Amino acid sequence: MNIEVQCCGIAILLLLLIFYLRQKPLGLYSVKMFLITLGMTSFCVIMDIVSIAAIHNKEQLPGFLLELICKTYIASLIWVGYLGLIYSCTDFVKSKAELMKLNRSYTAAVLVGSVLIYVLPIDYYLDGRIVYTYGPSCMATYFFALLFVVLTLYKVAKGKEMNPKRRGAVIIWMIIWMIAAVVQFLNARLLLVGFASVLGMVILFFELENPEANLDRETGAYNAHALLTYMRQLYEEKTVFSLLLLAFTDLGRQNENETQQSIELIEIVRYLNRLKDVKVFKTLERELVLIFNDEDRMQEVFLRLKERFDQPWDFAGKNKEVYISPNYVLLQDSSMIRSAEEGVQMLGFFRAEGKKSRKHITILDEKKIESLREREEAENLILSAIEEDRIEVFYQPIYATQSRTFTSAEALVRIRDKEGNIVPPGRFIPVAEQTGLISRIGDIVFEKVCAFIANNRLRERYGIHYVEVNLSVKQCEKRKLAQNYIEVMEKYHVDPSCINLEITESAPIQTRHIFLENVQKLIDYGVTFSLDDFGSGESNLNYIVEMPVSIVKFDRGMSQAYFADSKAKFVMEAAMHMIHDMRLKIVSEGVETKEQMETIIGLGIDYIQGFYFSKPLPEEAFLEFIGQKPDYSS
């Protein structure tokens, strides 16, 4: 009998099954569809062998049984094609129920095809080792098998949401199957279709559905890719789950090497894998994520883990007591999170925040989650504003008490949303500082300020000697800050004395030597510096001594406290005398009434800034205000 190829196919399918059963399955429905398709392919190849044997022994078999066997085999071929189509659609749908709903017409087609195969007549050819079937029933098989191949290729080509790797594997499978069908149609003696299905299963297994692809090679836990894929499926199926993250900061601390870290992590994973009803994943940051079917089980395991990690570990039988103290992040109800991607993002954020604040346990509640969403929205707002040039500079005039005129201004960043509304600075500035986007914003503001000074000749036309521009900590730590700023000033032919850069004394500068190098280069070029928000930090006196500034700005809180608290009054007066003795100028911010202005002038403070004169104004409004030369001397 001509069954060598089919037997080879059965052996290959058996090996695939053995490889699969050796690993722990994750339970993805794409894998379940693959296994169903694998089962139908195995049945198809087995029926191919049985049908060949039946035709060889047709004289000993009843006619109806021979026909039933042969038609069952060719019907299984179109079922393999149908299941291949369903498997390919798993990337396009959000749940198994939706998948079944989407493919009702395909189900009807395979049922119609099966009925036609069993109803239409079939003929047999037997000549020594050459055996095959032909006739109307076989023609119906070719038609429906080709139909499912074409539909699969169409869905794969059209499906933009499909995983590119899955798309490539399915296309190769379908092409192999189509070539085999065409060859067998042209030469019925070559029985290749069943074996082509086997080759398709091999491609899908090793490219897509090999369980080892979801495993972390170091620990045997599921990997980060599997975590995201599995969470996506749970959200698509609207399955509520609980999650626990273990973030380690002290792995391998006694030996301070990666090998010891791996030994300890492997042992911890082994311990976790012995727990029932829990799936263990390892992230790229060498943390462990545990997913549970319900909150009660998570709480039970959490308490057990706390108790276990309070005890020493004896890793790899070294008889050394090692204590591990992970930080915990708990998500009790997954419905509070909108998607798998948001869940992974929040885990990473709160894990990092927990390490910063040394919190041992972080429970994700609606308040924390909403706070992070607002942060993400603000970050997206900043990024879109940068991309679409919706960052503007407003200017608040600064009043010189000796000349009783406006001689300078502070540049303040503003962002408009897509509807054109001004976004409150308190909504985006903290996020910009946390994410590092403040550096990009600062660079944009500086260039806009230089362009504004140059285009409007502020000193010559309006008597504005300089503009104060805030300098963020992130910018201060950039090695090429001074070089970049000098290039911008030269680009717009701006006199460096027209620029005063504000630094905040409460901001911790990690790379102080880089900052000081930048400051010195800019001072040598002609730029001046001021110390912003004096009085809001912890080491303000040291800052005045250390930083080469020419102006000190009393923040609004300090200025307002002068009028409300007698102790604050003495502090501010003492600070003022000290600063003046150092021959530095002072700006008092936050002045809101005429009485406050007159009092500040009486103290001998050099400059005043506040809502009494003007709120921050957009460019044209600022020029109009300054052009009117308002008089506050009376």
Solvent accessible surface area in square Angstrom, and as a share of the most:
residue,aa,sasa,rsa
1,M,87,0.39
2,N,42,0.22
3,I,32,0.16
4,E,93,0.42
5,V,60,0.35
6,Q,5,0.02
7,C,59,0.36
8,C,71,0.43
9,G,0,0.00
10,I,48,0.24
11,A,51,0.39
12,I,46,0.24
13,L,7,0.04
14,L,100,0.50
15,L,95,0.47
16,L,5,0.02
17,L,71,0.36
18,I,82,0.41
19,F,82,0.34
20,Y,16,0.06
21,L,125,0.62
22,R,163,0.60
23,Q,37,0.16
24,K,73,0.31
25,P,77,0.48
26,L,7,0.03
27,G,28,0.27
28,L,13,0.06
29,Y,12,0.04
30,S,14,0.09
31,V,13,0.07
32,K,91,0.39
33,M,18,0.08
34,F,1,0.00
35,L,53,0.26
36,I,94,0.48
37,T,1,0.00
38,L,9,0.04
39,G,41,0.40
40,M,47,0.21
41,T,0,0.00
42,S,27,0.18
43,F,88,0.37
44,C,0,0.00
45,V,2,0.01
46,I,83,0.42
47,M,25,0.11
48,D,3,0.02
49,I,36,0.18
50,V,58,0.33
51,S,5,0.03
52,I,3,0.02
53,A,30,0.23
54,A,6,0.04
55,I,3,0.02
56,H,55,0.24
57,N,68,0.35
58,K,68,0.29
59,E,144,0.65
60,Q,138,0.61
61,L,53,0.26
62,P,69,0.43
63,G,54,0.52
64,F,148,0.62
65,L,59,0.29
66,L,10,0.05
67,E,65,0.29
68,L,88,0.44
69,I,25,0.13
70,C,1,0.00
71,K,3,0.01
72,T,29,0.17
73,Y,17,0.07
74,I,7,0.03
75,A,5,0.04
76,S,4,0.03
77,L,10,0.05
78,I,0,0.00
79,W,69,0.24
80,V,0,0.00
81,G,1,0.01
82,Y,17,0.06
83,L,15,0.07
84,G,0,0.00
85,L,0,0.00
86,I,2,0.01
87,Y,0,0.00
88,S,0,0.00
89,C,0,0.00
90,T,7,0.04
91,D,36,0.19
92,F,42,0.17
93,V,10,0.06
94,K,136,0.58
95,S,22,0.14
96,K,90,0.38
97,A,78,0.60
98,E,75,0.33
99,L,2,0.01
100,M,100,0.45
101,K,134,0.57
102,L,76,0.38
103,N,1,0.01
104,R,166,0.61
105,S,74,0.48
106,Y,32,0.12
107,T,47,0.27
108,A,52,0.40
109,A,22,0.17
110,V,0,0.00
111,L,90,0.45
112,V,80,0.46
113,G,0,0.00
114,S,14,0.09
115,V,90,0.52
116,L,67,0.34
117,I,0,0.00
118,Y,88,0.33
119,V,106,0.61
120,L,54,0.27
121,P,81,0.51
122,I,16,0.08
123,D,62,0.32
124,Y,55,0.21
125,Y,64,0.24
126,L,65,0.32
127,D,80,0.42
128,G,55,0.53
129,R,131,0.48
130,I,48,0.24
131,V,1,0.00
132,Y,37,0.14
133,T,28,0.16
134,Y,101,0.38
135,G,16,0.16
136,P,61,0.39
137,S,0,0.00
138,C,9,0.05
139,M,102,0.46
140,A,11,0.08
141,T,8,0.04
142,Y,54,0.21
143,F,123,0.51
144,F,16,0.07
145,A,12,0.09
146,L,91,0.45
147,L,57,0.28
148,F,0,0.00
149,V,4,0.02
150,V,76,0.44
151,L,44,0.22
152,T,0,0.00
153,L,45,0.22
154,Y,120,0.46
155,K,37,0.16
156,V,0,0.00
157,A,81,0.63
158,K,129,0.55
159,G,13,0.12
160,K,192,0.81
161,E,137,0.62
162,M,4,0.02
163,N,67,0.34
164,P,104,0.66
165,K,114,0.48
166,R,27,0.10
167,R,57,0.21
168,G,32,0.31
169,A,4,0.03
170,V,0,0.00
171,I,53,0.27
172,I,88,0.45
173,W,1,0.00
174,M,1,0.00
175,I,78,0.40
176,I,47,0.24
177,W,5,0.02
178,M,54,0.24
179,I,100,0.51
180,A,9,0.07
181,A,24,0.19
182,V,77,0.44
183,V,50,0.29
184,Q,20,0.09
185,F,106,0.44
186,L,138,0.69
187,N,65,0.33
188,A,31,0.24
189,R,116,0.43
190,L,80,0.40
191,L,22,0.11
192,L,58,0.29
193,V,8,0.05
194,G,2,0.01
195,F,48,0.20
196,A,3,0.03
197,S,0,0.00
198,V,0,0.00
199,L,63,0.32
200,G,0,0.00
201,M,0,0.00
202,V,36,0.21
203,I,36,0.18
204,L,1,0.00
205,F,2,0.01
206,F,111,0.46
207,E,81,0.36
208,L,33,0.16
209,E,9,0.04
210,N,32,0.16
211,P,9,0.06
212,E,76,0.34
213,A,64,0.50
214,N,23,0.12
215,L,27,0.13
216,D,22,0.11
217,R,225,0.82
218,E,50,0.23
219,T,14,0.08
220,G,31,0.29
221,A,0,0.00
222,Y,9,0.03
223,N,29,0.15
224,A,27,0.21
225,H,113,0.50
226,A,0,0.00
227,L,6,0.03
228,L,47,0.23
229,T,36,0.21
230,Y,21,0.08
231,M,0,0.00
232,R,103,0.38
233,Q,16,0.07
234,L,15,0.07
235,Y,44,0.17
236,E,61,0.27
237,E,53,0.24
238,K,180,0.76
239,T,60,0.35
240,V,84,0.48
241,F,4,0.02
242,S,1,0.01
243,L,0,0.00
244,L,0,0.00
245,L,3,0.02
246,L,0,0.00
247,A,0,0.00
248,F,19,0.08
249,T,88,0.51
250,D,17,0.09
251,L,17,0.09
252,G,1,0.01
253,R,105,0.38
254,Q,100,0.44
255,N,79,0.40
256,E,136,0.61
257,N,61,0.31
258,E,131,0.59
259,T,93,0.54
260,Q,12,0.05
261,Q,47,0.21
262,S,25,0.16
263,I,48,0.25
264,E,2,0.01
265,L,0,0.00
266,I,45,0.23
267,E,47,0.21
268,I,0,0.00
269,V,0,0.00
270,R,137,0.50
271,Y,27,0.10
272,L,0,0.00
273,N,68,0.35
274,R,161,0.59
275,L,11,0.06
276,K,157,0.67
277,D,99,0.51
278,V,24,0.14
279,K,59,0.25
280,V,2,0.01
281,F,0,0.00
282,K,21,0.09
283,T,16,0.09
284,L,156,0.78
285,E,95,0.43
286,R,68,0.25
287,E,4,0.02
288,L,0,0.00
289,V,0,0.00
290,L,0,0.00
291,I,7,0.04
292,F,1,0.00
293,N,109,0.56
294,D,70,0.36
295,E,71,0.32
296,D,115,0.59
297,R,40,0.15
298,M,0,0.00
299,Q,53,0.24
300,E,101,0.45
301,V,1,0.00
302,F,16,0.07
303,L,113,0.56
304,R,121,0.44
305,L,0,0.00
306,K,66,0.28
307,E,118,0.53
308,R,58,0.21
309,F,11,0.05
310,D,99,0.51
311,Q,96,0.43
312,P,39,0.25
313,W,8,0.03
314,D,73,0.38
315,F,3,0.01
316,A,68,0.53
317,G,54,0.52
318,K,101,0.43
319,N,134,0.69
320,K,116,0.49
321,E,122,0.55
322,V,7,0.04
323,Y,95,0.36
324,I,0,0.00
325,S,58,0.38
326,P,0,0.00
327,N,20,0.10
328,Y,3,0.01
329,V,3,0.02
330,L,1,0.01
331,L,3,0.02
332,Q,48,0.21
333,D,51,0.27
334,S,2,0.01
335,S,76,0.49
336,M,41,0.18
337,I,5,0.03
338,R,160,0.58
339,S,38,0.24
340,A,1,0.01
341,E,80,0.36
342,E,17,0.08
343,G,3,0.03
344,V,59,0.34
345,Q,74,0.33
346,M,1,0.01
347,L,7,0.03
348,G,22,0.21
349,F,47,0.20
350,F,18,0.08
351,R,40,0.15
352,A,32,0.25
353,E,63,0.28
354,G,4,0.04
355,K,74,0.32
356,K,154,0.65
357,S,62,0.40
358,R,216,0.79
359,K,111,0.47
360,H,86,0.38
361,I,60,0.31
362,T,11,0.06
363,I,76,0.38
364,L,2,0.01
365,D,59,0.30
366,E,122,0.55
367,K,171,0.72
368,K,67,0.28
369,I,1,0.01
370,E,76,0.34
371,S,64,0.41
372,L,4,0.02
373,R,27,0.10
374,E,98,0.44
375,R,48,0.17
376,E,54,0.24
377,E,84,0.38
378,A,1,0.01
379,E,47,0.21
380,N,82,0.42
381,L,21,0.10
382,I,0,0.00
383,L,63,0.31
384,S,25,0.16
385,A,0,0.00
386,I,26,0.13
387,E,135,0.61
388,E,91,0.41
389,D,101,0.52
390,R,33,0.12
391,I,4,0.02
392,E,53,0.24
393,V,5,0.03
394,F,20,0.08
395,Y,0,0.00
396,Q,13,0.06
397,P,0,0.00
398,I,0,0.00
399,Y,0,0.00
400,A,10,0.07
401,T,12,0.07
402,Q,164,0.73
403,S,64,0.41
404,R,83,0.30
405,T,68,0.39
406,F,15,0.06
407,T,16,0.09
408,S,0,0.00
409,A,0,0.00
410,E,8,0.04
411,A,2,0.02
412,L,35,0.17
413,V,22,0.13
414,R,35,0.13
415,I,0,0.00
416,R,70,0.25
417,D,30,0.16
418,K,139,0.59
419,E,137,0.61
420,G,35,0.33
421,N,88,0.45
422,I,64,0.32
423,V,3,0.02
424,P,85,0.53
425,P,47,0.30
426,G,62,0.60
427,R,117,0.43
428,F,0,0.00
429,I,42,0.21
430,P,56,0.35
431,V,14,0.08
432,A,0,0.00
433,E,95,0.42
434,Q,115,0.51
435,T,44,0.26
436,G,23,0.22
437,L,17,0.08
438,I,20,0.10
439,S,13,0.09
440,R,109,0.40
441,I,2,0.01
442,G,10,0.09
443,D,50,0.26
444,I,46,0.23
445,V,10,0.05
446,F,1,0.00
447,E,54,0.24
448,K,58,0.24
449,V,0,0.00
450,C,0,0.00
451,A,20,0.16
452,F,6,0.03
453,I,12,0.06
454,A,35,0.27
455,N,109,0.56
456,N,30,0.15
457,R,124,0.45
458,L,2,0.01
459,R,80,0.29
460,E,117,0.53
461,R,138,0.50
462,Y,50,0.19
463,G,30,0.29
464,I,2,0.01
465,H,91,0.41
466,Y,30,0.11
467,V,1,0.00
468,E,0,0.00
469,V,1,0.01
470,N,59,0.30
471,L,9,0.04
472,S,19,0.12
473,V,42,0.24
474,K,95,0.40
475,Q,1,0.00
476,C,2,0.01
477,E,42,0.19
478,K,66,0.28
479,R,163,0.59
480,K,126,0.53
481,L,3,0.01
482,A,1,0.00
483,Q,94,0.42
484,N,57,0.29
485,Y,5,0.02
486,I,34,0.17
487,E,91,0.41
488,V,25,0.15
489,M,1,0.01
490,E,95,0.42
491,K,124,0.53
492,Y,51,0.20
493,H,168,0.75
494,V,9,0.05
495,D,70,0.36
496,P,25,0.16
497,S,47,0.31
498,C,10,0.06
499,I,0,0.00
500,N,0,0.00
501,L,0,0.00
502,E,1,0.01
503,I,5,0.02
504,T,43,0.25
505,E,3,0.02
506,S,57,0.37
507,A,18,0.14
508,P,95,0.60
509,I,17,0.09
510,Q,141,0.63
511,T,45,0.26
512,R,84,0.31
513,H,102,0.46
514,I,11,0.06
515,F,0,0.00
516,L,66,0.33
517,E,91,0.41
518,N,3,0.01
519,V,3,0.01
520,Q,90,0.40
521,K,113,0.48
522,L,0,0.00
523,I,55,0.28
524,D,108,0.56
525,Y,68,0.26
526,G,30,0.29
527,V,3,0.02
528,T,55,0.32
529,F,3,0.01
530,S,0,0.00
531,L,0,0.00
532,D,11,0.05
533,D,44,0.23
534,F,5,0.02
535,G,37,0.35
536,S,63,0.41
537,G,18,0.17
538,E,180,0.81
539,S,47,0.30
540,N,34,0.18
541,L,98,0.49
542,N,90,0.46
543,Y,14,0.05
544,I,6,0.03
545,V,115,0.66
546,E,94,0.42
547,M,5,0.02
548,P,55,0.35
549,V,13,0.08
550,S,47,0.30
551,I,10,0.05
552,V,0,0.00
553,K,0,0.00
554,F,0,0.00
555,D,24,0.12
556,R,127,0.46
557,G,45,0.43
558,M,28,0.12
559,S,0,0.00
560,Q,40,0.18
561,A,33,0.25
562,Y,14,0.05
563,F,75,0.31
564,A,93,0.72
565,D,68,0.35
566,S,76,0.49
567,K,158,0.67
568,A,26,0.20
569,K,83,0.35
570,F,141,0.59
571,V,94,0.54
572,M,1,0.00
573,E,42,0.19
574,A,64,0.49
575,A,12,0.09
576,M,6,0.03
577,H,108,0.48
578,M,64,0.28
579,I,0,0.00
580,H,58,0.26
581,D,118,0.61
582,M,78,0.35
583,R,223,0.82
584,L,23,0.12
585,K,95,0.40
586,I,0,0.00
587,V,0,0.00
588,S,0,0.00
589,E,22,0.10
590,G,10,0.10
591,V,1,0.00
592,E,68,0.31
593,T,56,0.32
594,K,85,0.36
595,E,119,0.53
596,Q,25,0.11
597,M,4,0.02
598,E,88,0.40
599,T,55,0.32
600,I,0,0.00
601,I,31,0.16
602,G,68,0.66
603,L,39,0.19
604,G,41,0.40
605,I,0,0.00
606,D,19,0.10
607,Y,36,0.14
608,I,0,0.00
609,Q,5,0.02
610,G,4,0.04
611,F,134,0.56
612,Y,60,0.23
613,F,11,0.05
614,S,11,0.07
615,K,126,0.53
616,P,16,0.10
617,L,23,0.12
618,P,49,0.31
619,E,69,0.31
620,E,148,0.67
621,A,36,0.28
622,F,1,0.00
623,L,28,0.14
624,E,113,0.51
625,F,35,0.14
626,I,6,0.03
627,G,42,0.41
628,Q,122,0.54
629,K,145,0.62
630,P,35,0.22
631,D,104,0.54
632,Y,38,0.15
633,S,59,0.38
634,S,113,0.73
